[in-house]
């Protein structure tokens, strides 16, 4: 395990170095992503400037969800690049090469790419979360700050898990993978707002299938002292972020299943 | 106890059949018809430690399917395969740590990395102790003469240089078994013998078992003591190169230089191979017509300046076998 992490580190450094060959263009693109994602938030701000509240939620409160979700998504986009671009590897037939090495395939795919450009979103998410923290009074204790950090990391786990599942689809088909974006990008779009504004079907889906609500609104509502949300009691909401790592582990099992299928069909 | 034992290995693929034209493409979306291709049909063989075996067959015969199964990448439908006491696809990671694989068409190295760093990274993946890696590498770099390219990224290398680097990469962890899939494909006349000489030395001096798939019969003739021929998933022949000649009935060549450039030369038991001005080449099987009988019947009818009889070159034997397979 620790050896895998060590190798992952080596692979990532290599992937980063080839990305960083042109530092000036890297800085420009980073700034570009920060600006672009920044304008996404302007739309939310405009919405609240016009209507004041959204289903009883104030802008500062929504900013908490928005910031947490975007920070998690930014980390996932950055770390999950290898899985996101996996279709290309399969198409070129490079996956056999990974199978020939005495290392885990998921580690090698994860190590095959990292996209620091995506961290531009980190700037936006961080700024929005900071605004939420300041305007909500900043009365959070260490436990609650820990919960927020946990939610962000857990959210990253869910999004990376989704990217792993998207990559797993490549073992069946390498066509029309855009459908998977509905869950990653769409999931982030949805999680930016409190989930209780959506219909029951969507709510259940994002609580029990893709547990984005568990790493976002459920613990968020505890912080905001909102009482039970989405029908889940507050005590469970404290533990809800654990669903993130669990989802990630399950996605890795599905990945292994996909690899087995690949090896028996050889396509 | 042989190092590699393969018994009744079977593998079939389902291939989507696409109908031609626009209409076929549309129908393909709704319902895809499948055709089952038997890539391996009960293939069996054994290979001892230190052998250098050639593995040939036309495209799509099942060569790479066999190699993939032996390398642990592919899980077959049925049959057994034991390599150094392990079933490759059941214990993939333990297995691949003990084999080296070179795919001529595809590099194992990192495209953007200097060769040296690819080697170091592979060394870490295979957990080769640092000092042992340094020793192995010094040797390989020396023998393969790649010292001058070690600091260049792989994408800048010529095909010959890249192939030598790939060979070095496959041996960093000193595997006892080496799979070479068309290692000389596309190489120039200087690189080919260099690669062959290296493979021969690895086999003779280090005792590495080598399985070599190739379309280049020079590879086979200059390297292999034994050759396996596969076609349509079935093992057609397995033995010394001379046995391959036997397999096609030991065809012989009769080359005639005629006095007259226009006469037709035919014989019921001989096949015309080529005709170039006054030179005629016939192929025949001594089992069907004796050499003396054939020559007598031709000299009876035609004026001959000169003639030679020889064994058919291996390329033509194999080409003949491939033709027969495709015709059948």
Interface residues (C-beta under 8 A of the other chain):
Chain A: X3 X6 X7 X10 X11 X14 X18 X93 X94 X96 X97 X99 X100 X101 X102 X103 X104 X260 X263 X264 X265 X266 X267
Chain B: X11 X13 X14 X65 X68 X71 X72 X73 X74 X75 X89 X92 X93 X94 X96 X97 X101 X103 X106 X108 X110 X112 X113 X117 X121 X122 X124 X125 X126 X127
